[in-house]
């Protein structure tokens, strides 16, 4: 009998090192599209909804604005989401960046998050 390999996805909040008391680090929003894992780095689109960071874009979605708290499947329609937007520390290894992101783009996204008070450890 052959062996099977199972890959476990990211758990809700797995990326968190620390956050502010209460829910000060978190905001509620809307994920516009995609089936994204907890820890995905997000941007805001023109409508003010969250989307996966698009570092090569020139429409505002190239600027990191948040980290997704829990997995959300908005592949068929926009869905509510919870995001970390300030006053927290996150595990760098637990963040999901776009597959095609370069080291320079990841550094820019990291700096965007630091500017918001989301520190990557």
Backbone as ProteinMPNN parsed JSONL, in Angstrom:
{"seq_chain_A": "XXXXXXXXXXXXXXXXXXXXXXXXXXXXXXXXXXXXXXXXXXXXXXXXXXXXXXXXXXXXXXXXXXXXXXXXXXXXXXXXXXXXXXXXXXXXXXXXXXXXXXXXXXXXXXXXXXXXXXXXX", "coords_chain_A": {"N_chain_A": [[0.845, -1.171, 0.0], [0.619, 2.171, -0.897], [2.045, 5.171, 0.447], [0.512, 8.127, 1.786], [0.69, 11.631, 1.504], [-0.147, 14.289, 3.465], [-0.971, 17.689, 3.423], [-1.157, 20.238, 5.602], [-3.131, 23.109, 5.86], [-2.809, 26.652, 6.602], [-3.599, 27.714, 9.896], [-6.206, 29.555, 11.56], [-5.115, 32.656, 12.653], [-2.523, 31.706, 13.014], [-0.231, 33.014, 12.27], [0.306, 34.973, 14.124], [2.393, 36.603, 16.441], [2.242, 38.417, 18.547], [-0.333, 40.641, 19.718], [-2.244, 43.688, 20.126], [-4.15, 44.505, 23.112], [-7.518, 43.34, 23.52], [-9.372, 43.832, 20.594], [-7.847, 45.594, 19.18], [-5.819, 45.399, 17.255], [-7.047, 44.373, 15.074], [-9.334, 44.553, 12.28], [-12.543, 44.565, 10.708], [-13.467, 43.645, 7.421], [-13.971, 43.377, 3.867], [-13.298, 40.712, 1.771], [-12.533, 40.849, -1.516], [-12.139, 38.982, -3.589], [-11.009, 35.627, -4.372], [-9.538, 32.654, -2.886], [-8.198, 32.592, -0.04], [-5.527, 31.982, 2.258], [-5.1, 32.038, 5.86], [-2.926, 34.533, 7.043], [-2.226, 35.644, 4.636], [-0.878, 38.31, 2.779], [-2.358, 41.409, 2.264], [-3.902, 43.931, 0.149], [-5.651, 47.021, -0.559], [-8.361, 47.485, -2.766], [-9.729, 49.735, -5.316], [-12.371, 50.027, -4.537], [-12.227, 49.825, -1.833], [-12.096, 47.33, -0.716], [-10.525, 44.311, 0.46], [-7.858, 42.639, -1.201], [-5.615, 40.152, -2.544], [-2.225, 41.066, -2.239], [-0.69, 42.734, -4.945], [2.136, 43.089, -6.192], [3.241, 44.051, -8.637], [1.414, 45.759, -9.672], [-0.187, 48.956, -10.428], [-2.212, 50.321, -9.248], [-2.785, 50.799, -6.649], [-3.08, 48.38, -5.372], [-0.622, 47.372, -5.033], [0.425, 48.052, -2.659], [0.964, 46.966, 0.537], [-1.462, 46.445, 3.007], [-2.604, 44.972, 5.062], [-2.887, 41.877, 6.973], [-4.345, 38.797, 6.496], [-6.48, 37.361, 8.852], [-7.907, 34.903, 9.171], [-8.558, 32.052, 7.094], [-10.33, 32.636, 4.048], [-12.847, 32.084, 1.684], [-13.54, 33.652, -1.059], [-14.055, 33.173, -3.661], [-16.293, 32.954, -5.244], [-17.935, 35.062, -4.584], [-17.712, 38.287, -2.952], [-16.629, 38.247, 0.471], [-17.057, 38.618, 4.048], [-14.291, 39.488, 6.153], [-11.581, 39.224, 8.557], [-8.891, 41.204, 9.499], [-5.443, 41.89, 10.258], [-4.27, 45.009, 11.019], [-2.745, 46.801, 12.455], [-0.538, 47.455, 15.261], [0.678, 44.861, 15.973], [2.62, 41.81, 16.003], [3.942, 39.568, 13.632], [4.659, 36.242, 12.391], [7.146, 35.927, 10.048], [7.601, 33.658, 8.441], [5.126, 32.55, 8.292], [3.6, 34.063, 6.662], [1.827, 34.663, 3.614], [2.859, 35.44, 0.503], [2.424, 36.784, -2.831], [2.964, 34.344, -5.411], [4.73, 35.099, -7.497], [6.159, 37.188, -6.436], [9.021, 39.201, -5.994], [12.155, 39.363, -4.153], [12.703, 42.05, -3.664], [10.138, 43.183, -3.937], [8.828, 41.901, -1.835], [10.256, 42.96, 0.283], [9.475, 45.644, 0.015], [6.718, 45.371, 0.562], [6.884, 44.411, 3.167], [7.971, 46.672, 4.417], [5.829, 48.427, 4.018], [3.92, 47.246, 5.734], [5.257, 47.477, 8.203], [5.198, 50.219, 8.462], [2.564, 50.546, 9.172], [2.491, 49.493, 11.643], [2.516, 46.778, 11.828], [4.541, 44.386, 12.592], [7.062, 42.332, 11.316], [8.433, 39.345, 12.285]], "CA_chain_A": [[0.0, 0.0, 0.0], [1.411, 3.397, -0.991], [1.826, 6.145, 1.517], [-0.091, 9.39, 1.396], [1.214, 12.821, 2.16], [-1.166, 15.297, 3.697], [-0.43, 19.015, 3.692], [-2.104, 20.979, 6.416], [-3.161, 24.528, 5.557], [-2.587, 27.57, 7.721], [-4.686, 27.827, 10.859], [-6.619, 30.901, 11.934], [-4.226, 33.348, 13.58], [-1.241, 31.017, 13.193], [0.85, 33.954, 11.967], [0.423, 35.986, 15.172], [3.352, 36.504, 17.539], [1.557, 39.163, 19.597], [-1.215, 41.694, 19.232], [-2.713, 44.595, 21.167], [-5.286, 44.042, 23.919], [-8.832, 43.384, 22.873], [-9.314, 43.629, 19.147], [-7.262, 46.82, 18.618], [-4.972, 45.082, 16.104], [-7.871, 43.801, 14.009], [-10.465, 45.262, 11.675], [-13.377, 43.77, 9.819], [-13.507, 44.172, 6.073], [-14.529, 42.486, 2.857], [-12.355, 40.161, 0.811], [-13.207, 41.017, -2.803], [-12.053, 37.796, -4.449], [-9.947, 34.678, -4.084], [-9.62, 31.688, -1.798], [-6.92, 32.945, 0.566], [-5.183, 31.376, 3.542], [-4.713, 32.906, 6.969], [-1.551, 34.992, 6.897], [-2.007, 36.234, 3.314], [-0.662, 39.76, 2.782], [-3.441, 42.006, 1.492], [-3.942, 45.338, -0.245], [-7.007, 47.513, -0.746], [-8.667, 47.877, -4.145], [-10.351, 51.059, -5.443], [-13.652, 50.003, -3.832], [-11.978, 49.735, -0.402], [-12.138, 45.934, -0.286], [-9.222, 43.663, 0.491], [-7.455, 41.711, -2.259], [-4.234, 39.734, -2.344], [-1.228, 42.025, -2.694], [-0.268, 42.588, -6.347], [3.299, 43.981, -6.193], [3.562, 44.627, -9.942], [0.302, 46.62, -10.085], [-0.006, 50.401, -10.279], [-3.555, 50.818, -8.951], [-2.926, 50.799, -5.196], [-3.023, 47.023, -4.827], [0.786, 47.033, -4.852], [0.791, 48.516, -1.321], [0.457, 46.076, 1.589], [-2.281, 47.159, 3.991], [-3.13, 44.114, 6.12], [-2.628, 40.438, 6.939], [-5.607, 38.079, 6.697], [-6.489, 36.642, 10.124], [-8.408, 33.54, 8.987], [-8.808, 31.705, 5.691], [-11.62, 33.071, 3.516], [-13.072, 31.711, 0.287], [-14.372, 34.638, -1.757], [-13.861, 32.889, -5.079], [-17.557, 33.12, -5.97], [-18.52, 36.369, -4.244], [-17.02, 38.913, -1.821], [-16.991, 37.7, 1.787], [-16.492, 39.331, 5.194], [-13.01, 38.964, 6.64], [-10.919, 39.911, 9.661], [-7.506, 41.45, 9.112], [-4.549, 42.61, 11.169], [-3.9, 46.257, 10.359], [-1.921, 47.659, 13.311], [-0.175, 47.057, 16.621], [0.87, 43.427, 16.174], [3.809, 41.166, 15.454], [3.565, 38.359, 12.899], [5.744, 35.365, 11.946], [7.434, 36.09, 8.632], [7.49, 32.372, 7.746], [3.723, 32.168, 8.198], [2.908, 34.964, 5.75], [1.716, 34.226, 2.224], [3.083, 36.49, -0.489], [2.133, 36.271, -4.178], [3.983, 33.418, -5.912], [5.699, 35.756, -8.372], [6.786, 38.335, -5.758], [10.475, 39.193, -5.894], [12.666, 39.769, -2.834], [12.531, 43.505, -3.575], [8.718, 43.442, -3.714], [8.514, 41.451, -0.479], [10.83, 43.972, 1.17], [8.595, 46.818, -0.051], [5.505, 45.014, 1.291], [7.266, 44.358, 4.583], [8.087, 48.063, 4.871], [4.463, 48.959, 4.088], [3.307, 46.738, 6.956], [5.941, 48.095, 9.342], [4.669, 51.584, 8.561], [1.238, 50.46, 9.797], [2.635, 48.916, 12.982], [2.495, 45.315, 11.732], [5.975, 44.063, 12.597], [7.327, 40.957, 10.891], [9.541, 38.744, 13.055]], "C_chain_A": [[0.895, 1.239, 0.0], [1.101, 4.345, 0.158], [1.225, 7.422, 0.935], [0.578, 10.512, 2.162], [0.076, 13.825, 2.276], [-0.479, 16.611, 4.011], [-1.5, 19.807, 4.423], [-2.002, 22.461, 6.065], [-2.898, 25.366, 6.796], [-3.836, 27.646, 8.595], [-4.998, 29.295, 11.122], [-5.636, 31.473, 12.948], [-2.863, 32.722, 13.788], [-0.05, 31.962, 13.015], [1.135, 34.941, 13.102], [1.518, 35.642, 16.181], [2.744, 37.204, 18.747], [0.658, 40.201, 18.955], [-1.691, 42.521, 20.408], [-3.906, 43.998, 21.901], [-6.598, 44.201, 23.173], [-8.683, 43.087, 21.395], [-8.691, 44.844, 18.46], [-6.425, 46.571, 17.379], [-5.787, 44.699, 14.879], [-8.949, 44.757, 13.528], [-11.285, 44.251, 10.896], [-13.395, 44.443, 8.46], [-14.192, 43.18, 5.156], [-13.405, 42.026, 1.956], [-13.076, 40.132, -0.529], [-13.226, 39.744, -3.635], [-10.934, 36.889, -3.965], [-10.277, 33.744, -2.936], [-8.273, 31.778, -1.099], [-6.753, 32.355, 1.956], [-4.928, 32.438, 4.605], [-3.247, 33.277, 6.789], [-1.24, 35.58, 5.528], [-1.874, 37.747, 3.454], [-1.653, 40.378, 1.792], [-3.192, 43.472, 1.17], [-5.406, 45.749, -0.312], [-7.213, 47.885, -2.204], [-9.373, 49.237, -4.138], [-11.68, 51.147, -4.706], [-13.483, 49.937, -2.318], [-12.092, 48.34, 0.16], [-10.74, 45.337, -0.347], [-9.061, 42.687, -0.67], [-6.04, 41.264, -1.947], [-3.316, 40.8, -2.921], [-0.814, 41.704, -4.123], [0.916, 43.523, -6.568], [3.624, 44.648, -7.526], [2.476, 45.589, -10.435], [0.668, 48.096, -9.913], [-1.344, 51.056, -9.966], [-3.834, 50.878, -7.446], [-2.829, 49.418, -4.579], [-1.585, 46.522, -4.7], [1.282, 47.432, -3.46], [0.147, 47.62, -0.276], [-0.261, 46.896, 2.652], [-2.718, 46.305, 5.165], [-2.638, 42.682, 5.943], [-3.937, 39.745, 7.307], [-5.525, 37.209, 7.953], [-6.875, 35.171, 9.969], [-8.631, 33.296, 7.502], [-10.213, 32.133, 5.286], [-11.698, 32.643, 2.054], [-14.079, 32.684, -0.331], [-14.256, 34.422, -3.259], [-15.145, 33.065, -5.892], [-18.21, 34.468, -5.716], [-17.713, 36.968, -3.098], [-17.546, 38.364, -0.495], [-16.397, 38.579, 2.889], [-15.175, 38.672, 5.62], [-12.544, 39.78, 7.837], [-9.457, 40.016, 9.287], [-6.74, 42.114, 10.247], [-4.048, 43.845, 10.426], [-2.991, 47.149, 11.19], [-1.523, 46.919, 14.584], [-0.093, 45.55, 16.826], [2.212, 42.99, 15.593], [3.361, 39.874, 14.794], [4.816, 37.574, 12.52], [5.954, 35.558, 10.447], [7.256, 34.812, 7.842], [6.049, 31.952, 7.537], [2.922, 33.109, 7.294], [2.894, 34.378, 4.344], [1.82, 35.445, 1.323], [2.703, 35.93, -1.856], [3.287, 35.41, -4.69], [5.082, 34.107, -6.706], [6.427, 36.927, -7.709], [8.293, 38.152, -5.655], [10.89, 39.577, -4.474], [12.477, 41.269, -2.625], [11.066, 43.863, -3.288], [8.284, 43.009, -2.319], [9.068, 42.443, 0.536], [9.961, 45.217, 1.183], [7.302, 46.559, 0.727], [5.746, 44.952, 2.789], [7.346, 45.771, 5.154], [6.724, 48.744, 4.951], [3.803, 48.536, 5.397], [3.939, 47.345, 8.201], [5.421, 49.508, 9.558], [3.293, 51.638, 9.213], [1.303, 49.94, 11.234], [2.464, 47.417, 13.0], [3.94, 44.883, 11.538], [6.168, 42.6, 12.257], [8.574, 40.46, 11.614], [10.059, 37.518, 12.341]], "O_chain_A": [[1.82, 1.341, 0.805], [0.023, 4.305, 0.75], [1.408, 7.745, -0.238], [0.977, 10.354, 3.316], [-0.577, 14.158, 1.288], [0.485, 16.647, 4.776], [-2.602, 20.013, 3.916], [-0.901, 23.004, 5.983], [-2.78, 24.84, 7.903], [-4.966, 27.642, 8.105], [-4.151, 30.166, 10.926], [-5.357, 30.853, 13.974], [-2.113, 33.165, 14.658], [1.025, 31.714, 13.563], [2.121, 35.675, 13.038], [1.563, 34.531, 16.708], [2.729, 36.65, 19.847], [0.855, 40.593, 17.804], [-1.558, 42.105, 21.559], [-4.585, 43.107, 21.391], [-6.757, 45.074, 22.319], [-7.944, 42.183, 21.005], [-8.971, 45.102, 17.289], [-6.327, 47.451, 16.524], [-5.267, 44.701, 13.763], [-9.408, 45.638, 14.256], [-10.778, 43.21, 10.477], [-13.342, 45.669, 8.363], [-14.894, 42.27, 5.6], [-12.644, 42.841, 1.434], [-14.107, 39.473, -0.67], [-14.214, 39.455, -4.31], [-10.031, 37.318, -3.247], [-11.168, 34.005, -2.129], [-7.313, 31.124, -1.506], [-7.709, 32.246, 2.724], [-4.586, 33.579, 4.297], [-2.426, 32.435, 6.424], [-0.102, 35.978, 5.278], [-2.655, 38.386, 4.159], [-1.773, 39.939, 0.648], [-2.396, 44.152, 1.816], [-6.297, 44.917, -0.142], [-6.354, 48.52, -2.816], [-9.588, 49.821, -3.076], [-12.08, 52.234, -4.291], [-14.472, 49.984, -1.585], [-12.177, 48.165, 1.376], [-9.885, 45.795, -1.105], [-10.005, 42.003, -1.063], [-5.337, 41.916, -1.174], [-3.602, 41.369, -3.974], [-0.611, 40.541, -4.471], [0.738, 44.631, -7.073], [4.231, 45.719, -7.537], [2.613, 46.172, -11.511], [1.697, 48.432, -9.328], [-1.594, 52.195, -10.358], [-4.986, 50.995, -7.026], [-2.53, 49.289, -3.392], [-1.356, 45.379, -4.305], [2.438, 47.177, -3.121], [-1.079, 47.523, -0.208], [0.256, 47.904, 3.135], [-3.163, 46.845, 6.177], [-2.058, 42.322, 4.918], [-4.559, 40.077, 8.316], [-4.6, 36.41, 8.095], [-6.246, 34.296, 10.563], [-8.867, 34.235, 6.742], [-11.161, 32.016, 6.063], [-10.749, 32.814, 1.289], [-15.29, 32.557, -0.151], [-14.346, 35.371, -4.038], [-15.085, 33.299, -7.099], [-18.962, 34.96, -6.558], [-17.088, 36.226, -2.341], [-18.73, 38.059, -0.353], [-15.358, 39.21, 2.692], [-14.982, 37.467, 5.464], [-13.043, 40.875, 8.097], [-8.851, 39.053, 8.818], [-7.316, 42.809, 11.084], [-3.475, 43.741, 9.342], [-2.507, 48.163, 10.686], [-2.102, 45.889, 14.929], [-0.716, 45.012, 17.742], [2.84, 43.701, 14.808], [2.505, 39.163, 15.322], [5.893, 38.145, 12.348], [5.024, 35.369, 9.664], [6.811, 34.853, 6.696], [5.767, 31.093, 6.701], [1.705, 32.968, 7.173], [3.828, 33.686, 3.936], [0.99, 36.352, 1.37], [2.662, 34.711, -2.024], [4.453, 35.711, -4.431], [6.25, 33.733, -6.595], [7.234, 37.592, -8.359], [8.777, 37.085, -5.278], [10.071, 40.058, -3.691], [12.13, 41.706, -1.527], [10.793, 44.752, -2.482], [7.464, 43.677, -1.689], [8.418, 42.732, 1.54], [9.727, 45.795, 2.245], [6.841, 47.428, 1.467], [4.91, 45.387, 3.582], [6.845, 46.033, 6.248], [6.487, 49.55, 5.85], [3.202, 49.357, 6.09], [3.235, 47.691, 9.15], [5.228, 49.942, 10.693], [2.903, 52.674, 9.75], [0.303, 49.945, 11.952], [2.284, 46.829, 14.066], [4.492, 45.003, 10.444], [5.52, 41.728, 12.836], [9.633, 41.085, 11.556], [10.988, 36.87, 12.823]]}, "name": "protein", "num_of_chains": 1, "seq": "XXXXXXXXXXXXXXXXXXXXXXXXXXXXXXXXXXXXXXXXXXXXXXXXXXXXXXXXXXXXXXXXXXXXXXXXXXXXXXXXXXXXXXXXXXXXXXXXXXXXXXXXXXXXXXXXXXXXXXXXX"}
